Amino acid sequence: MASSSSETCEISPRDQLKVGFIGLGNMGSHMAHNLARWLSANDYPALSLWNRTSSKLPPVSNSIAHAESPMAMAEACDIVITSLKSDSVAQEVYAQLLEGAKKKDKSKGTIFVETSTLYPTTAGELERAASAIPHSYYLQCPVFGPPPMAKEAKLVIVLSGPNWAKKIAEPILVPAVGRKTVDVGSNVERAAAFKLTGNMLILGSIELLSEAMTLADKTGVGSDLLLSFVKDFVPAPSWIGYGTKIATNSFEGDSGFTVEGGLKDANHLRHLAASVDATIPVIDVAHRHLITSRAHGGSQLDWSSLVSGPRLAAGLLPFTGQKSFPKDDGFGSKVEVGGRYSDADTEVEAPVKSGGIKTVQNF
């Protein structure tokens, strides 16, 4: 892996470190909130924020400042943390950040902390680009945990990159953003691959839960009874959390990981496996079921809505699990009346509750 030209450079004293954060999505918004609160409580300068959708920015306050651009943030901050949607967005944002780093005083350093799930070669490319700039350091620090864990600052943070930079960033990342770190060394591509293989276990678990709960519903066992078994015998947080979402049809995507995000990870995993001649058949099936969910209007639903695949194959409605199947279009153009969807032939429970009467558009 590439490395920075020097192991040390001038960084502001620890209690004067200027920190910036980019990316206020489902994860990043919670991470930035906790970071701003922690920095303020420990007498650091205000957290500098930038987001592609400026309407998501919280107002300026004693603990929050706004950066005019990623370039301006890199010029002003000692540490820049990013939480970005995709590889292409990361490449776009880092192109601007690194332009800012080039304009910095040559004696000043910048530590970039990327927390997203990226393909390994993308992480390597970003690290090499940063390392070509004097005193710029790139850390690939993907995080494990859903938005509720991000809200509670209980994420597990993977550390990779130059040791000196990790020593500066880690005391801020924990406890401000997460509860613990896992240091995998200097190789940022290894960290990215680790995150993907970890996500593979979660996606595979959702696929298995989806198939089992569909079978339970079809045989009369009931997904609620199977969920009680999961709670007693497989009490892992992800199994209980996603099992509950499937059993209760709680697929709202604004507080979780969406189908689109799941497809990105599944595609990365399949590409990674093919690159080393490995097979991942469970993820191949989950990938097809994620596409099924998207095809029925669920692109912005939680990725546990991939249960739509097993349900449709079993003659059930994709997002409600009902046993009738007349003209179902998922979240198409049905009219919602008092929390129920109606069409000419049937009436089924609405998977996302809301009051009143409205035409439900595709997500």
C-alpha positions in Angstrom: 0.0 0.0 0.0 1.1 3.6 -0.5 2.2 5.6 2.5 2.5 9.3 3.2 5.9 10.9 2.6 6.4 11.6 6.3 5.3 9.9 9.4 4.8 13.2 11.2 3.7 16.7 10.4 2.3 19.7 12.2 -1.2 19.0 13.6 -2.9 21.4 15.9 -2.6 20.6 19.7 -5.1 17.9 20.6 -7.5 20.2 22.3 -7.5 22.6 19.3 -8.0 20.0 16.6 -10.4 21.3 13.9 -12.6 18.4 12.8 -14.9 18.4 9.7 -17.6 15.9 8.7 -19.2 15.3 5.3 -22.3 13.1 4.6 -25.5 13.5 6.6 -27.4 10.3 5.5 -29.0 7.8 7.8 -25.7 7.0 9.4 -23.8 10.2 9.0 -26.4 12.4 10.6 -26.2 10.5 13.9 -22.4 10.3 13.7 -22.1 14.0 13.1 -24.6 14.9 15.9 -22.7 12.8 18.4 -19.3 14.1 17.3 -20.4 17.7 17.6 -21.7 17.1 21.1 -18.6 15.4 22.2 -16.3 18.0 20.7 -18.2 20.8 22.4 -18.2 19.0 25.7 -14.4 18.6 25.5 -13.8 22.2 24.5 -12.7 21.5 20.9 -13.5 24.0 18.1 -17.0 23.7 16.5 -17.5 20.8 14.1 -17.4 21.9 10.5 -20.1 20.3 8.3 -20.8 20.0 4.6 -23.4 18.0 2.8 -24.3 17.7 -0.9 -28.0 18.4 0.1 -27.5 21.6 2.1 -31.1 21.5 3.4 -30.0 18.6 5.7 -27.4 20.8 7.5 -28.3 21.7 11.1 -28.2 25.4 11.9 -24.9 27.1 12.8 -24.4 27.1 16.6 -21.6 27.1 19.2 -20.9 23.4 18.3 -21.7 23.5 14.5 -20.1 25.4 11.7 -20.7 25.2 8.0 -18.0 24.7 5.4 -18.5 26.4 2.0 -17.2 23.3 0.2 -15.1 20.1 0.7 -12.1 22.0 -0.6 -12.5 24.7 2.0 -13.0 22.1 4.7 -9.8 20.3 3.8 -7.9 23.6 3.9 -9.3 24.5 7.4 -9.5 21.2 9.2 -6.9 18.9 10.8 -9.3 15.8 10.5 -12.0 15.3 7.9 -14.4 12.4 8.5 -16.7 11.3 5.6 -19.8 9.0 5.5 -20.7 8.7 1.8 -23.4 6.8 -0.2 -21.3 5.1 -2.8 -17.9 4.7 -4.4 -18.7 7.3 -7.1 -19.7 9.8 -4.5 -16.6 9.1 -2.5 -14.4 9.7 -5.6 -16.2 12.9 -6.4 -16.0 14.3 -2.8 -12.4 13.3 -2.3 -11.3 14.9 -5.5 -12.5 18.2 -4.0 -11.0 17.4 -0.6 -7.6 16.6 -2.0 -7.6 19.9 -4.0 -8.1 21.6 -0.7 -5.3 19.7 0.9 -2.9 20.8 -1.9 -3.6 24.4 -1.1 -2.8 24.0 2.6 0.3 25.4 4.2 3.0 22.7 3.4 3.8 22.3 7.1 0.2 21.5 7.9 -1.3 18.1 7.8 -4.7 16.6 7.1 -6.1 13.2 8.2 -8.9 11.9 6.1 -11.2 9.3 7.8 -13.5 7.5 5.4 -16.2 5.5 7.2 -18.3 4.2 4.2 -18.5 0.7 2.7 -16.3 1.0 -0.4 -14.9 -1.6 -2.8 -11.3 -2.4 -1.8 -9.7 -1.0 -4.9 -11.6 2.3 -4.5 -10.2 2.6 -1.0 -6.7 1.9 -2.3 -7.1 4.6 -5.1 -8.2 7.2 -2.5 -5.3 6.4 -0.2 -2.7 6.6 -3.0 -4.2 10.0 -4.2 -4.0 11.3 -0.6 -0.5 10.0 -0.1 0.7 11.9 -3.1 0.1 15.1 -1.2 2.6 16.0 1.5 1.3 15.5 5.0 -2.0 14.0 3.9 -3.1 10.8 5.5 -6.0 8.5 4.5 -7.6 6.1 6.9 -10.2 3.6 5.8 -12.4 3.2 8.9 -15.7 1.5 7.9 -18.2 1.2 10.7 -20.4 -1.8 11.7 -23.8 -1.1 13.1 -27.2 0.2 11.9 -28.5 3.8 12.3 -29.9 3.1 15.8 -26.4 2.1 17.0 -25.0 5.1 15.3 -27.5 7.2 17.2 -26.3 5.7 20.5 -22.6 6.0 19.5 -22.2 2.3 19.8 -20.7 1.5 16.4 -17.7 -0.7 15.9 -15.1 1.1 13.9 -12.5 -0.6 11.8 -9.1 1.2 11.7 -6.6 1.0 8.8 -3.9 3.3 7.5 -0.8 5.0 8.8 -0.2 4.3 12.5 0.6 7.9 13.4 -2.6 9.1 11.9 -4.7 6.4 13.6 -3.3 7.5 17.0 -4.5 11.0 16.4 -8.0 10.0 15.1 -8.9 7.1 17.4 -9.3 9.0 20.7 -11.9 11.1 18.9 -13.7 8.3 17.1 -14.1 6.4 20.4 -16.1 7.5 22.4 -17.6 10.2 20.1 -18.8 8.0 17.3 -18.4 4.3 18.4 -17.8 2.0 21.3 -14.7 0.2 20.1 -12.2 -0.1 17.3 -10.8 -3.0 15.4 -7.3 -2.2 14.0 -6.5 -4.3 10.9 -3.2 -2.7 10.2 -2.0 -0.3 7.5 -3.7 -1.9 4.5 -6.8 0.1 3.7 -8.0 -2.4 1.1 -8.0 -5.1 3.7 -10.3 -2.9 5.9 -12.7 -2.4 3.0 -12.7 -6.2 2.3 -13.3 -6.9 6.0 -16.3 -4.6 6.0 -17.8 -6.3 3.0 -17.3 -9.8 4.4 -18.9 -8.7 7.7 -21.9 -7.3 5.7 -22.0 -10.6 3.9 -22.9 -12.3 7.2 -25.7 -9.8 7.8 -27.1 -10.0 4.3 -26.9 -13.8 4.4 -28.8 -13.8 7.7 -31.5 -11.6 6.3 -31.9 -14.0 3.4 -32.1 -17.0 5.7 -34.6 -15.3 7.9 -36.7 -14.3 4.9 -36.9 -17.9 3.6 -37.6 -19.4 7.0 -40.3 -16.9 7.9 -42.0 -17.3 4.5 -42.1 -21.0 5.1 -43.4 -20.5 8.6 -46.2 -18.3 7.3 -47.1 -20.7 4.5 -47.3 -23.8 6.8 -49.3 -22.1 9.5 -46.4 -22.0 12.0 -46.4 -18.2 11.7 -43.4 -15.8 11.5 -44.3 -14.5 15.0 -43.7 -17.9 16.5 -40.5 -18.3 14.6 -39.4 -14.9 15.8 -39.8 -16.0 19.4 -37.6 -19.0 18.6 -34.9 -16.6 17.2 -35.1 -14.5 20.4 -34.5 -17.6 22.6 -32.0 -19.6 20.5 -30.3 -17.1 18.1 -30.3 -13.9 20.2 -27.9 -11.9 18.0 -29.0 -8.3 17.6 -29.1 -8.4 13.8 -31.2 -11.6 13.8 -33.7 -10.2 16.3 -33.8 -6.8 14.6 -34.2 -8.0 11.1 -36.4 -10.9 12.1 -38.8 -8.4 13.8 -38.8 -6.2 10.7 -39.8 -9.1 8.5 -42.4 -10.6 10.9 -44.1 -7.2 11.4 -43.6 -5.9 7.8 -41.7 -2.9 9.2 -39.7 -2.0 6.1 -39.4 1.8 6.5 -36.1 2.8 5.0 -35.5 6.1 6.7 -34.1 4.5 9.9 -32.2 1.6 8.4 -30.2 0.4 5.4 -32.0 0.6 2.1 -32.5 -1.9 -0.8 -30.3 0.4 -3.0 -27.5 0.3 -0.4 -27.9 -3.5 -0.1 -27.6 -3.9 -3.9 -24.4 -1.9 -3.8 -22.9 -4.1 -1.2 -24.2 -7.3 -2.9 -22.6 -6.2 -6.2 -19.3 -5.4 -4.4 -19.3 -8.8 -2.7 -20.0 -10.7 -5.9 -17.3 -8.8 -7.8 -14.9 -9.4 -4.9 -15.7 -13.1 -4.8 -15.2 -13.4 -8.6 -11.9 -11.6 -8.4 -10.5 -14.4 -6.2 -12.4 -17.3 -7.7 -14.7 -17.7 -4.6 -18.4 -18.6 -4.7 -21.0 -16.9 -2.5 -24.3 -18.6 -3.6 -26.3 -17.2 -0.6 -25.4 -13.7 -1.6 -26.3 -14.5 -5.3 -29.8 -15.4 -4.1 -30.1 -12.4 -1.8 -29.0 -10.2 -4.7 -31.9 -11.5 -6.9 -34.3 -10.9 -4.0 -33.1 -7.4 -3.5 -33.8 -6.8 -7.2 -37.3 -8.2 -6.8 -37.9 -5.8 -3.9 -36.7 -2.9 -6.1 -38.8 -4.0 -9.0 -41.9 -3.9 -6.8 -41.2 -0.3 -5.8 -39.1 -0.9 -2.7 -35.8 0.7 -3.6 -35.9 3.0 -0.6 -37.3 0.4 1.8 -35.1 -1.4 4.4 -33.1 -4.2 2.8 -35.0 -6.7 4.9 -37.8 -6.2 2.4 -35.8 -8.7 0.2 -38.3 -11.1 1.8 -40.5 -10.0 -1.2 -38.6 -12.6 -3.3 -39.4 -15.7 -1.2 -42.9 -14.4 -0.6 -43.7 -13.9 -4.3 -42.4 -17.3 -5.1 -44.7 -18.7 -2.5 -47.7 -16.9 -3.8 -47.8 -14.2 -1.1 -47.9 -10.4 -1.4 -44.3 -9.0 -1.3 -44.5 -6.5 1.5 -47.4 -7.5 3.6 -47.2 -11.3 3.5 -50.9 -11.7 2.8 -52.0 -15.0 1.3 -54.1 -13.4 -1.5 -52.3 -12.3 -4.6 -54.6 -10.3 -6.9 -53.0 -7.6 -9.1 -50.4 -6.7 -6.5 -48.1 -3.9 -7.5 -46.2 -3.5 -4.2 -46.1 0.2 -3.5 -47.6 1.1 -7.0 -50.6 3.2 -7.6 -53.1 1.8 -5.0 -55.2 4.1 -2.8 -54.5 4.0 0.9 -57.6 4.4 3.0 -57.2 4.6 6.8 -54.0 2.5 6.8 -55.2 -0.1 4.2 -54.5 -0.4 0.5 -57.5 -1.0 -1.7 -57.8 -2.1 -5.3 -60.8 -3.5 -7.3 -60.4 -7.0 -6.1 -58.9 -7.0 -2.6 -58.0 -5.0 0.4 -54.8 -5.7 2.4 -53.0 -4.2 5.3 -50.7 -1.3 4.4 -47.0 -2.2 5.2 -46.2 1.4 6.2 -48.9 2.9 8.3 -50.2 6.5 7.9 -53.6 8.2 8.2 -55.9 9.8 5.8 -56.5 9.0 2.1 -53.7 9.4 -0.4 -52.3 7.9 -3.6 -49.2 6.0 -2.7 -46.3 6.6 -5.1 -43.4 4.3 -5.9 -40.5 4.6 -3.4 
